[in-house]
Amino acid sequence: LIRSFPTIINAFKDSFKDLKENRGEDKIEKDRTEKDIPLVYVLIGSVALVILMVAIPSIPTNLLSSIMIVIFGFFFVTVSSRIVGLIGSSSNPISGMTIATLMATALIFVAVGWTGEFYQPIVLVVGSIVCIASANAGATSQDLKTGYIVGATPIKQQLGLIIGVAAS
């Protein structure tokens, strides 16, 4: 995770640079193979996920755990994507990231005084959702890498991946 901070920071810089350029008057037309889903949609989607996780009664989460899912998910998805992109999907450290998520979530819950049996399933839900997000990140990274090699349009791939995740 620490080694991934430069990648995370550069991704943020590029995303906010793109966000700033898209708001400007002089929009530069990007090549088809350089078009991604805009950062605004990603941020709106993250907020919508937090709201959905809190609102759906069959998912045992609360506001804090939903926010933790987005934060842990963001960092571990970045690590997963980077490792899969550099080494390959067989080296995706999903189990380690899931254990780290479970430990950090349990530690935060103990720190705020949530120690009863009621909170155990919430810790497991946080870990399992971050685990699934990390696994999907590795697969997405491979898909986008393959798409780049064959000249695909990233935004179309990303939309297809979103449809697949939503359907499943």
N, CA and C atoms as a LAMMPS dump frame, in Angstrom:
ITEM: TIMESTEP
0
ITEM: NUMBER OF ATOMS
504
ITEM: BOX BOUNDS ff ff ff
-5.0000000000000000e+02 5.0000000000000000e+02
-5.0000000000000000e+02 5.0000000000000000e+02
-5.0000000000000000e+02 5.0000000000000000e+02
ITEM: ATOMS id mol type element x y z
1 1 1 N 0.831 -1.197 0
2 1 2 C 0 0 0
3 1 3 C 0.869 1.251 0
4 2 1 N 1.921 1.246 0.803
5 2 2 C 2.796 2.415 0.875
6 2 3 C 3.492 2.647 -0.456
7 3 1 N 3.918 1.568 -1.117
8 3 2 C 4.567 1.709 -2.423
9 3 3 C 3.598 2.214 -3.475
10 4 1 N 2.31 2.024 -3.254
11 4 2 C 1.304 2.451 -4.227
12 4 3 C 0.923 3.923 -4.083
13 5 1 N 1.359 4.596 -3.007
14 5 2 C 0.976 5.997 -2.811
15 5 3 C 1.358 6.897 -3.989
16 6 1 N 2.558 6.768 -4.583
17 6 2 C 2.845 7.61 -5.759
18 6 3 C 1.852 7.371 -6.901
19 7 1 N 1.477 6.11 -7.115
20 7 2 C 0.497 5.797 -8.155
21 7 3 C -0.851 6.417 -7.821
22 8 1 N -1.262 6.313 -6.556
23 8 2 C -2.532 6.881 -6.116
24 8 3 C -2.52 8.397 -6.291
25 9 1 N -1.432 9.039 -5.882
26 9 2 C -1.329 10.497 -5.982
27 9 3 C -1.345 10.938 -7.447
28 10 1 N -0.597 10.231 -8.295
29 10 2 C -0.598 10.576 -9.733
30 10 3 C -1.968 10.366 -10.355
31 11 1 N -2.665 9.304 -9.949
32 11 2 C -4.015 9.071 -10.469
33 11 3 C -4.948 10.203 -10.061
34 12 1 N -4.832 10.66 -8.803
35 12 2 C -5.645 11.781 -8.348
36 12 3 C -5.326 13.041 -9.14
37 13 1 N -4.046 13.324 -9.319
38 13 2 C -3.646 14.518 -10.072
39 13 3 C -4.21 14.477 -11.489
40 14 1 N -4.049 13.327 -12.15
41 14 2 C -4.557 13.202 -13.515
42 14 3 C -6.071 13.342 -13.567
43 15 1 N -6.756 12.744 -12.588
44 15 2 C -8.218 12.82 -12.566
45 15 3 C -8.696 14.25 -12.357
46 16 1 N -8.077 14.957 -11.409
47 16 2 C -8.501 16.325 -11.16
48 16 3 C -8.089 17.251 -12.306
49 17 1 N -6.974 16.929 -12.967
50 17 2 C -6.579 17.69 -14.143
51 17 3 C -7.617 17.516 -15.248
52 18 1 N -8.053 16.27 -15.464
53 18 2 C -9.095 16.006 -16.459
54 18 3 C -10.4 16.698 -16.083
55 19 1 N -10.732 16.68 -14.784
56 19 2 C -11.945 17.335 -14.31
57 19 3 C -11.885 18.83 -14.591
58 20 1 N -10.73 19.426 -14.335
59 20 2 C -10.548 20.855 -14.572
60 20 3 C -10.603 21.178 -16.067
61 21 1 N -9.981 20.334 -16.888
62 21 2 C -9.991 20.553 -18.333
63 21 3 C -11.384 20.422 -18.913
64 22 1 N -12.18 19.507 -18.385
65 22 2 C -13.541 19.308 -18.892
66 22 3 C -14.457 20.463 -18.537
67 23 1 N -14.125 21.203 -17.501
68 23 2 C -14.946 22.364 -17.128
69 23 3 C -14.566 23.602 -17.924
70 24 1 N -13.352 23.621 -18.463
71 24 2 C -12.858 24.8 -19.184
72 24 3 C -13.563 24.993 -20.504
73 25 1 N -13.408 26.191 -21.022
74 25 2 C -14.029 26.536 -22.293
75 25 3 C -13.364 25.813 -23.458
76 26 1 N -12.044 25.706 -23.379
77 26 2 C -11.314 25.117 -24.496
78 26 3 C -11.096 23.622 -24.248
79 27 1 N -12.147 22.864 -24.5
80 27 2 C -12.062 21.417 -24.318
81 27 3 C -11.212 20.818 -25.428
82 28 1 N -10.245 20.037 -25.013
83 28 2 C -9.375 19.375 -25.97
84 28 3 C -9.992 18.016 -26.285
85 29 1 N -10.179 17.738 -27.555
86 29 2 C -10.761 16.463 -27.963
87 29 3 C -9.735 15.362 -27.758
88 30 1 N -10.092 14.382 -26.947
89 30 2 C -9.205 13.261 -26.675
90 30 3 C -9.357 12.196 -27.744
91 31 1 N -8.291 11.433 -27.902
92 31 2 C -8.332 10.278 -28.783
93 31 3 C -9.32 9.261 -28.202
94 32 1 N -9.96 8.504 -29.039
95 32 2 C -10.955 7.524 -28.617
96 32 3 C -10.396 6.56 -27.568
97 33 1 N -9.135 6.183 -27.692
98 33 2 C -8.545 5.211 -26.773
99 33 3 C -8.101 5.838 -25.449
100 34 1 N -8.328 7.125 -25.279
101 34 2 C -7.967 7.826 -24.04
102 34 3 C -9.181 8.269 -23.232
103 35 1 N -10.386 7.909 -23.673
104 35 2 C -11.599 8.359 -22.985
105 35 3 C -11.992 7.378 -21.895
106 36 1 N -12.093 7.896 -20.666
107 36 2 C -12.511 7.121 -19.504
108 36 3 C -13.793 7.71 -18.931
109 37 1 N -14.396 6.987 -17.996
110 37 2 C -15.548 7.539 -17.278
111 37 3 C -15.058 8.739 -16.477
112 38 1 N -15.724 9.875 -16.572
113 38 2 C -15.283 11.08 -15.851
114 38 3 C -15.29 10.878 -14.328
115 39 1 N -14.358 11.561 -13.656
116 39 2 C -14.207 11.458 -12.205
117 39 3 C -15.482 11.856 -11.475
118 40 1 N -16.218 12.81 -11.997
119 40 2 C -17.455 13.249 -11.348
120 40 3 C -18.418 12.074 -11.181
121 41 1 N -18.526 11.243 -12.209
122 41 2 C -19.42 10.081 -12.135
123 41 3 C -18.931 9.072 -11.101
124 42 1 N -17.622 8.932 -10.998
125 42 2 C -17.055 8.015 -10.001
126 42 3 C -17.378 8.51 -8.594
127 43 1 N -17.224 9.807 -8.36
128 43 2 C -17.52 10.376 -7.039
129 43 3 C -19.008 10.274 -6.715
130 44 1 N -19.852 10.564 -7.686
131 44 2 C -21.305 10.444 -7.482
132 44 3 C -21.67 8.988 -7.204
133 45 1 N -21.064 8.072 -7.934
134 45 2 C -21.319 6.648 -7.708
135 45 3 C -20.891 6.199 -6.327
136 46 1 N -19.775 6.722 -5.829
137 46 2 C -19.307 6.37 -4.476
138 46 3 C -20.282 6.847 -3.415
139 47 1 N -20.767 8.081 -3.564
140 47 2 C -21.762 8.607 -2.612
141 47 3 C -23.053 7.798 -2.695
142 48 1 N -23.472 7.453 -3.905
143 48 2 C -24.688 6.65 -4.074
144 48 3 C -24.535 5.275 -3.43
145 49 1 N -23.346 4.673 -3.523
146 49 2 C -23.111 3.38 -2.879
147 49 3 C -23.228 3.471 -1.368
148 50 1 N -22.684 4.526 -0.786
149 50 2 C -22.794 4.714 0.669
150 50 3 C -24.262 4.818 1.06
151 51 1 N -25.019 5.614 0.325
152 51 2 C -26.449 5.783 0.623
153 51 3 C -27.189 4.462 0.478
154 52 1 N -26.922 3.727 -0.592
155 52 2 C -27.575 2.429 -0.801
156 52 3 C -27.258 1.431 0.309
157 53 1 N -25.981 1.366 0.701
158 53 2 C -25.6 0.41 1.74
159 53 3 C -26.256 0.72 3.069
160 54 1 N -26.444 1.999 3.36
161 54 2 C -27.106 2.385 4.611
162 54 3 C -28.611 2.157 4.51
163 55 1 N -29.185 2.397 3.333
164 55 2 C -30.638 2.362 3.172
165 55 3 C -31.214 0.953 3.034
166 56 1 N -30.471 0.025 2.444
167 56 2 C -31.007 -1.321 2.22
168 56 3 C -30.944 -2.099 3.533
169 57 1 N -32.094 -2.493 4.061
170 57 2 C -32.108 -3.129 5.385
171 57 3 C -31.469 -4.52 5.433
172 58 1 N -31.405 -5.224 4.319
173 58 2 C -30.843 -6.576 4.343
174 58 3 C -29.31 -6.588 4.354
175 59 1 N -28.675 -5.433 4.151
176 59 2 C -27.222 -5.331 4.242
177 59 3 C -26.894 -4.78 5.63
178 60 1 N -26.242 -5.593 6.484
179 60 2 C -25.963 -5.117 7.841
180 60 3 C -24.807 -4.118 7.881
181 61 1 N -25.098 -2.882 7.518
182 61 2 C -24.097 -1.818 7.58
183 61 3 C -24.712 -0.593 8.239
184 62 1 N -23.846 0.337 8.57
185 62 2 C -24.279 1.642 9.056
186 62 3 C -23.451 2.69 8.321
187 63 1 N -23.62 3.939 8.658
188 63 2 C -22.938 5.003 7.916
189 63 3 C -21.425 4.868 8.016
190 64 1 N -20.898 4.632 9.218
191 64 2 C -19.447 4.509 9.381
192 64 3 C -18.887 3.345 8.575
193 65 1 N -19.53 2.19 8.659
194 65 2 C -19.015 1.029 7.925
195 65 3 C -19.129 1.231 6.415
196 66 1 N -20.153 1.911 5.955
197 66 2 C -20.289 2.184 4.514
198 66 3 C -19.182 3.109 4.023
199 67 1 N -18.862 4.105 4.828
200 67 2 C -17.761 5.014 4.474
201 67 3 C -16.434 4.255 4.493
202 68 1 N -16.268 3.364 5.477
203 68 2 C -15.043 2.56 5.542
204 68 3 C -14.911 1.658 4.32
205 69 1 N -16.014 1.115 3.85
206 69 2 C -15.984 0.281 2.642
207 69 3 C -15.457 1.086 1.461
208 70 1 N -15.938 2.306 1.302
209 70 2 C -15.484 3.141 0.184
210 70 3 C -14.004 3.491 0.345
211 71 1 N -13.576 3.844 1.552
212 71 2 C -12.176 4.232 1.768
213 71 3 C -11.24 3.034 1.608
214 72 1 N -11.515 1.933 2.333
215 72 2 C -10.669 0.741 2.189
216 72 3 C -10.726 0.217 0.76
217 73 1 N -11.913 0.23 0.188
218 73 2 C -12.061 -0.222 -1.187
219 73 3 C -11.205 0.583 -2.13
220 74 1 N -11.206 1.901 -1.97
221 74 2 C -10.406 2.762 -2.836
222 74 3 C -8.931 2.385 -2.777
223 75 1 N -8.391 2.269 -1.556
224 75 2 C -6.967 1.968 -1.432
225 75 3 C -6.627 0.558 -1.904
226 76 1 N -7.418 -0.425 -1.523
227 76 2 C -7.086 -1.793 -1.883
228 76 3 C -7.384 -2.101 -3.345
229 77 1 N -8.342 -1.42 -3.927
230 77 2 C -8.587 -1.566 -5.365
231 77 3 C -7.391 -1.026 -6.142
232 78 1 N -6.826 0.071 -5.685
233 78 2 C -5.649 0.65 -6.335
234 78 3 C -4.474 -0.314 -6.258
235 79 1 N -4.258 -0.895 -5.064
236 79 2 C -3.161 -1.852 -4.889
237 79 3 C -3.382 -3.072 -5.788
238 80 1 N -4.591 -3.6 -5.783
239 80 2 C -4.912 -4.779 -6.587
240 80 3 C -4.693 -4.506 -8.07
241 81 1 N -5.187 -3.389 -8.554
242 81 2 C -5.031 -3.043 -9.97
243 81 3 C -3.563 -2.904 -10.346
244 82 1 N -2.818 -2.263 -9.479
245 82 2 C -1.395 -2.043 -9.764
246 82 3 C -0.638 -3.369 -9.814
247 83 1 N -0.858 -4.227 -8.829
248 83 2 C -0.133 -5.496 -8.785
249 83 3 C -0.518 -6.378 -9.971
250 84 1 N -1.806 -6.452 -10.274
251 84 2 C -2.238 -7.259 -11.416
252 84 3 C -1.675 -6.692 -12.714
253 85 1 N -1.634 -5.383 -12.823
254 85 2 C -1.087 -4.769 -14.026
255 85 3 C 0.401 -5.026 -14.193
256 86 1 N 1.138 -5.076 -13.085
257 86 2 C 2.59 -5.273 -13.164
258 86 3 C 2.991 -6.746 -13.235
259 87 1 N 2.325 -7.584 -12.424
260 87 2 C 2.778 -8.963 -12.273
261 87 3 C 1.83 -9.958 -12.928
262 88 1 N 0.54 -9.746 -12.786
263 88 2 C -0.445 -10.672 -13.326
264 88 3 C -1.468 -11.054 -12.276
265 89 1 N -2.579 -11.592 -12.716
266 89 2 C -3.692 -11.847 -11.804
267 89 3 C -3.399 -12.951 -10.794
268 90 1 N -2.441 -13.823 -11.076
269 90 2 C -2.12 -14.878 -10.118
270 90 3 C -1.442 -14.335 -8.865
271 91 1 N -0.951 -13.101 -8.914
272 91 2 C -0.275 -12.495 -7.767
273 91 3 C -1.143 -11.479 -7.037
274 92 1 N -2.444 -11.465 -7.307
275 92 2 C -3.345 -10.511 -6.663
276 92 3 C -3.483 -10.872 -5.184
277 93 1 N -3.067 -9.973 -4.27
278 93 2 C -3.059 -10.294 -2.839
279 93 3 C -4.413 -10.056 -2.159
280 94 1 N -5.461 -10.646 -2.697
281 94 2 C -6.804 -10.408 -2.175
282 94 3 C -6.937 -10.84 -0.722
283 95 1 N -6.4 -12.003 -0.384
284 95 2 C -6.567 -12.505 0.982
285 95 3 C -5.896 -11.579 1.997
286 96 1 N -4.705 -11.101 1.688
287 96 2 C -4.017 -10.191 2.601
288 96 3 C -4.758 -8.873 2.775
289 97 1 N -5.314 -8.362 1.675
290 97 2 C -6.055 -7.103 1.76
291 97 3 C -7.362 -7.296 2.527
292 98 1 N -7.971 -8.464 2.384
293 98 2 C -9.206 -8.745 3.121
294 98 3 C -8.929 -8.846 4.611
295 99 1 N -7.854 -9.535 4.974
296 99 2 C -7.489 -9.653 6.389
297 99 3 C -7.155 -8.284 6.963
298 100 1 N -6.419 -7.463 6.202
299 100 2 C -6.095 -6.107 6.665
300 100 3 C -7.367 -5.286 6.868
301 101 1 N -8.329 -5.435 5.965
302 101 2 C -9.607 -4.724 6.099
303 101 3 C -10.352 -5.182 7.35
304 102 1 N -10.413 -6.495 7.551
305 102 2 C -11.101 -7.027 8.736
306 102 3 C -10.447 -6.538 10.023
307 103 1 N -9.113 -6.568 10.067
308 103 2 C -8.41 -6.125 11.269
309 103 3 C -8.611 -4.632 11.522
310 104 1 N -8.488 -3.82 10.476
311 104 2 C -8.653 -2.373 10.639
312 104 3 C -10.085 -2.029 11.029
313 105 1 N -11.055 -2.703 10.416
314 105 2 C -12.463 -2.445 10.745
315 105 3 C -12.747 -2.822 12.195
316 106 1 N -12.269 -4.001 12.606
317 106 2 C -12.476 -4.432 13.993
318 106 3 C -11.805 -3.466 14.965
319 107 1 N -10.614 -2.995 14.63
320 107 2 C -9.905 -2.042 15.492
321 107 3 C -10.674 -0.729 15.611
322 108 1 N -11.191 -0.24 14.506
323 108 2 C -11.971 1.006 14.54
324 108 3 C -13.251 0.807 15.348
325 109 1 N -13.91 -0.327 15.158
326 109 2 C -15.135 -0.601 15.91
327 109 3 C -14.855 -0.675 17.411
328 110 1 N -13.757 -1.316 17.81
329 110 2 C -13.396 -1.386 19.234
330 110 3 C -13.095 0.022 19.751
331 111 1 N -12.428 0.836 18.932
332 111 2 C -12.078 2.199 19.348
333 111 3 C -13.312 3.061 19.605
334 112 1 N -14.395 2.82 18.839
335 112 2 C -15.612 3.61 19.057
336 112 3 C -16.589 2.921 20.015
337 113 1 N -16.188 1.761 20.555
338 113 2 C -17.004 1.083 21.552
339 113 3 C -18.03 0.112 21.001
340 114 1 N -17.911 -0.273 19.753
341 114 2 C -18.854 -1.22 19.145
342 114 3 C -18.284 -2.632 19.267
343 115 1 N -18.516 -3.271 20.41
344 115 2 C -17.883 -4.559 20.679
345 115 3 C -18.869 -5.713 20.821
346 116 1 N -20.14 -5.484 20.728
347 116 2 C -21.122 -6.546 20.912
348 116 3 C -21.255 -7.447 19.698
349 117 1 N -22.016 -8.519 19.874
350 117 2 C -22.248 -9.472 18.778
351 117 3 C -22.986 -8.832 17.609
352 118 1 N -23.705 -7.763 17.861
353 118 2 C -24.432 -7.062 16.803
354 118 3 C -23.487 -6.561 15.713
355 119 1 N -22.25 -6.204 16.085
356 119 2 C -21.317 -5.584 15.134
357 119 3 C -20.45 -6.591 14.384
358 120 1 N -20.424 -7.859 14.798
359 120 2 C -19.608 -8.863 14.106
360 120 3 C -19.995 -9.039 12.64
361 121 1 N -21.285 -9.174 12.325
362 121 2 C -21.626 -9.301 10.895
363 121 3 C -21.269 -8.059 10.082
364 122 1 N -21.314 -6.898 10.699
365 122 2 C -20.973 -5.668 9.976
366 122 3 C -19.494 -5.692 9.589
367 123 1 N -18.632 -6.143 10.515
368 123 2 C -17.204 -6.25 10.213
369 123 3 C -16.986 -7.208 9.044
370 124 1 N -17.689 -8.335 9.056
371 124 2 C -17.552 -9.313 7.975
372 124 3 C -18.065 -8.771 6.642
373 125 1 N -19.136 -7.993 6.681
374 125 2 C -19.664 -7.393 5.447
375 125 3 C -18.661 -6.403 4.87
376 126 1 N -18.051 -5.579 5.733
377 126 2 C -17.042 -4.628 5.253
378 126 3 C -15.906 -5.395 4.573
379 127 1 N -15.407 -6.443 5.233
380 127 2 C -14.318 -7.234 4.664
381 127 3 C -14.702 -7.915 3.359
382 128 1 N -15.914 -8.458 3.317
383 128 2 C -16.315 -9.185 2.104
384 128 3 C -16.542 -8.244 0.924
385 129 1 N -17.108 -7.076 1.154
386 129 2 C -17.33 -6.138 0.05
387 129 3 C -15.996 -5.61 -0.483
388 130 1 N -15.055 -5.316 0.414
389 130 2 C -13.734 -4.863 -0.034
390 130 3 C -13.01 -5.989 -0.766
391 131 1 N -13.181 -7.227 -0.313
392 131 2 C -12.594 -8.387 -0.989
393 131 3 C -13.127 -8.503 -2.417
394 132 1 N -14.428 -8.387 -2.565
395 132 2 C -15.048 -8.475 -3.891
396 132 3 C -14.585 -7.321 -4.783
397 133 1 N -14.497 -6.126 -4.202
398 133 2 C -14.035 -4.966 -4.973
399 133 3 C -12.592 -5.166 -5.446
400 134 1 N -11.749 -5.724 -4.586
401 134 2 C -10.355 -5.97 -4.969
402 134 3 C -10.259 -7.016 -6.072
403 135 1 N -11.066 -8.066 -5.971
404 135 2 C -11.073 -9.09 -7.018
405 135 3 C -11.549 -8.511 -8.343
406 136 1 N -12.602 -7.707 -8.296
407 136 2 C -13.108 -7.065 -9.516
408 136 3 C -12.08 -6.097 -10.093
409 137 1 N -11.324 -5.424 -9.217
410 137 2 C -10.306 -4.485 -9.687
411 137 3 C -9.225 -5.201 -10.477
412 138 1 N -8.811 -6.367 -9.987
413 138 2 C -7.802 -7.137 -10.715
414 138 3 C -8.303 -7.559 -12.082
415 139 1 N -9.537 -8.044 -12.126
416 139 2 C -10.128 -8.466 -13.402
417 139 3 C -10.293 -7.267 -14.335
418 140 1 N -10.725 -6.146 -13.793
419 140 2 C -10.902 -4.933 -14.599
420 140 3 C -9.566 -4.456 -15.149
421 141 1 N -8.548 -4.509 -14.321
422 141 2 C -7.215 -4.111 -14.762
423 141 3 C -6.754 -4.966 -15.939
424 142 1 N -6.981 -6.273 -15.849
425 142 2 C -6.622 -7.162 -16.948
426 142 3 C -7.441 -6.839 -18.199
427 143 1 N -8.738 -6.586 -18.015
428 143 2 C -9.6 -6.255 -19.153
429 143 3 C -9.128 -4.98 -19.85
430 144 1 N -8.837 -3.954 -19.068
431 144 2 C -8.416 -2.68 -19.656
432 144 3 C -7.036 -2.8 -20.311
433 145 1 N -6.168 -3.602 -19.702
434 145 2 C -4.843 -3.815 -20.291
435 145 3 C -4.961 -4.53 -21.633
436 146 1 N -5.792 -5.554 -21.684
437 146 2 C -6.014 -6.271 -22.937
438 146 3 C -6.675 -5.355 -23.965
439 147 1 N -7.655 -4.56 -23.502
440 147 2 C -8.312 -3.606 -24.391
441 147 3 C -7.34 -2.595 -24.968
442 148 1 N -6.391 -2.148 -24.156
443 148 2 C -5.382 -1.191 -24.63
444 148 3 C -4.542 -1.815 -25.743
445 149 1 N -4.197 -3.077 -25.54
446 149 2 C -3.357 -3.769 -26.534
447 149 3 C -4.072 -3.884 -27.883
448 150 1 N -5.386 -4.145 -27.839
449 150 2 C -6.124 -4.327 -29.098
450 150 3 C -6.794 -3.044 -29.592
451 151 1 N -6.61 -1.92 -28.868
452 151 2 C -7.14 -0.641 -29.321
453 151 3 C -8.594 -0.387 -28.978
454 152 1 N -9.073 -0.941 -27.875
455 152 2 C -10.465 -0.737 -27.461
456 152 3 C -10.667 0.651 -26.869
457 153 1 N -11.923 1.052 -26.748
458 153 2 C -12.273 2.327 -26.119
459 153 3 C -12.548 2.071 -24.64
460 154 1 N -11.717 2.63 -23.73
461 154 2 C -11.852 2.332 -22.299
462 154 3 C -13.233 2.638 -21.715
463 155 1 N -13.852 3.738 -22.116
464 155 2 C -15.153 4.081 -21.53
465 155 3 C -16.202 3.023 -21.873
466 156 1 N -16.12 2.46 -23.058
467 156 2 C -17.072 1.411 -23.434
468 156 3 C -16.808 0.134 -22.638
469 157 1 N -15.556 -0.173 -22.411
470 157 2 C -15.219 -1.32 -21.572
471 157 3 C -15.719 -1.097 -20.145
472 158 1 N -15.498 0.106 -19.62
473 158 2 C -15.896 0.418 -18.253
474 158 3 C -17.415 0.337 -18.094
475 159 1 N -18.143 0.832 -19.071
476 159 2 C -19.605 0.735 -19.015
477 159 3 C -20.058 -0.721 -19.042
478 160 1 N -19.406 -1.53 -19.868
479 160 2 C -19.723 -2.962 -19.905
480 160 3 C -19.427 -3.641 -18.574
481 161 1 N -18.322 -3.267 -17.939
482 161 2 C -17.98 -3.833 -16.632
483 161 3 C -18.98 -3.414 -15.561
484 162 1 N -19.442 -2.17 -15.615
485 162 2 C -20.439 -1.687 -14.654
486 162 3 C -21.746 -2.469 -14.812
487 163 1 N -22.147 -2.683 -16.052
488 163 2 C -23.371 -3.465 -16.313
489 163 3 C -23.212 -4.89 -15.771
490 164 1 N -22.051 -5.482 -15.989
491 164 2 C -21.804 -6.834 -15.486
492 164 3 C -21.838 -6.924 -13.973
493 165 1 N -21.216 -5.945 -13.304
494 165 2 C -21.229 -5.936 -11.835
495 165 3 C -22.639 -5.692 -11.31
496 166 1 N -23.348 -4.76 -11.921
497 166 2 C -24.723 -4.459 -11.476
498 166 3 C -25.638 -5.66 -11.687
499 167 1 N -25.474 -6.343 -12.796
500 167 2 C -26.324 -7.514 -13.065
501 167 3 C -26.031 -8.638 -12.088
502 168 1 N -24.768 -8.837 -11.737
503 168 2 C -24.445 -9.933 -10.815
504 168 3 C -24.817 -9.569 -9.399
